[in-house]
């Protein structure tokens, strides 16, 4: 649904006001400790992707001072839209806070996670990497690799995290054989 809500200054905004190749939309409330920490983490993740729209939606009644205090812990301050009557909360079918959406520039939903932790952020970064056509390797982003190599490399990493080392090794061998220039594999 179209998200239309006022920002902290009372200016009515939509997602079109926050353009980018992708847009992160985080529903949160300063009264929720997990949501407060998520807003800073989402801001930190967003800093690694340009151009990217970042919108946080405060769901439920919250005072400006409470929101500003929660955001003071963040290195980058994200845009804030207010949803005091929880209309957007309902429209977007939010069941828990925090809830993160990732959409493409055309507003196609690519990711939704509710009440997530570290695993959710890792998955969100994988989705952003696929949208931006890159795979992070340590601190280096590789954007020249073929999309197929990136997908297979991400799959190998998932196999490895799940303890499926034989599948991870087989997938890495396949990537290396097909794309010898893709150094991370």
N, C-alpha and C positions, 0 to 999 in steps of 0.2 A: 504493500500500500504506500501511497504518497505520504511521506513524513513531513508534516508542517507544524512547527512549534516555535515559541519565542526563545531567544537566547537570554543570557543573564541581564542584558540591557533592555529587554522587552521587544527587540526587533524580531518580527516573524521570519523564520528561515525554513528552507527546504534542503534536501540533500544536494540539489543542484548548486547550492551556495558553497559546497565543499567538493569541487571536482578533483578527479584523479583517475589514474588507470584502474584503481580499486578504491573502495571506500570501506573503512571499518566503522561499524556502528555498535557502540557499547551501551547497553541499558544498565544503570547502576543506581544506587542510593547511598548517600554518605553515612546513613545510620547502619549500613551493613559493612562490617569490617572486611569481608572477602571482596566485596564490590569496590571498596575504597582502594585496596591494594591492586585490584585488577585494572583500575583506571590508569594508574601510573605505569603498570607493566604494558598495557596496550599502547600507551603513549610512547614508551621506549621501543616497542616493536615497530610502531609506525615510523619512527625516525629513520629506520633503515631502508625505507621504500619511498622513492620519489618518482613521479608525483603520486600522492596518495591523499585522499580525503579522510579525515578523522573526525567523527562526531560522537560525542557522548550524550546520552539522554538520561537525565535524572528523573527517575520514575517515582511518583508520589510527591506529597508536599514536603519541600525542604527549603530552608532559608538560604539566602545568598551567602551569608557569613559561614554557614555550615558547609556549603559547597566549596567556597574559597579556601576554607581551612583544610578540607580534604585534598584539594588540588595543590596546596602549598608543598606537599611531600613530593610532587612530581617534578622531574627535571624539565620536561616540556609540558606546557599547559594546553590541554586539548579544548576544542570548541565544546560548549555545553548548551544543550537545548533542554527546556523544562517541559515536563509532562505531569503536572500536578494532579490532573484528573485521571491519569493512567489510560488515556484514549489510545495513544500509540502503543503502550504496553499491551493493551487488548488487541489492537489491530495486528501487531506483530506476533501475537500468541506467545508472549513471554510467560514462562512458568516458574522461573527462579532468577534471582539476581546473583551475580552479574550474568548477562547474556551478551555474547558477541556475535555479530553478523559480519561476513565479508561479502561484498558485492563487487561485480565488475563495473567498469565505467558505464556500461549499458544497464546497470542495476539488476543483473542476474545474480541470484543468491548462489554463492559458492561454498559457504561455511556457516554453521550455526552451532554454538555451544552454550549450554546453560550451566551456571554454577561450577565452572571449570577450574582446573589447577594448572600446574606446569605442563602436563601432557596436552592440554587444550591449547596452550600458547605454542608449543612445538608444532602441533598440527596446523594451527593458524599460519605459522611461518612457512610451513610446507606449501599451503594453499597459495600464499602470497608469492612464494618462489615460483610456483607454476604459472601464476598470472603474469609475473614479470619476466618469465623465461630464464630463470637462473636457479642455480643450486648453490647454497652456501657450503663451503668447505673450510672449516676452521673460521678464520676471520675474512676469507677471500670469497667473493661471489664470482661464479663462473657463468657468464651469459652467452658465450659463443657456442656452447654445446647444442647438439640437436635435441629437440624436445623429447625424442624417444630415449636418448641417453640419460637425460635428466630424470625422466619417469622411472627408468629401470634402476638408476642409482638410488633414487629415493626409496624404491621398493626394497633394494638390498639393505639399506639402512634400517628399514622397518623390520625385515627379517632378523637382522642382527640384534635389534632391541628386544625382539621376542625370544631370543636365544636359539633361533633357527639358523645356526651358522652354516650348515651345508647348503641351504637354499640361498643364503646371503652370498656365499662364495661362488656358487653356480651362476647367480645373477651378475655378480661383478665380472666373472670370466666372460660371460656373454656380452656385457657392455664393452669390455676391453677388446674383445675380438671384433665387434661391429664398429666401434669408435675408438681406435687406438690413440687418437689425439686428445681424448677426454681423460686428462691426467688424474682427477680425483678417484676414478675407478681403479 
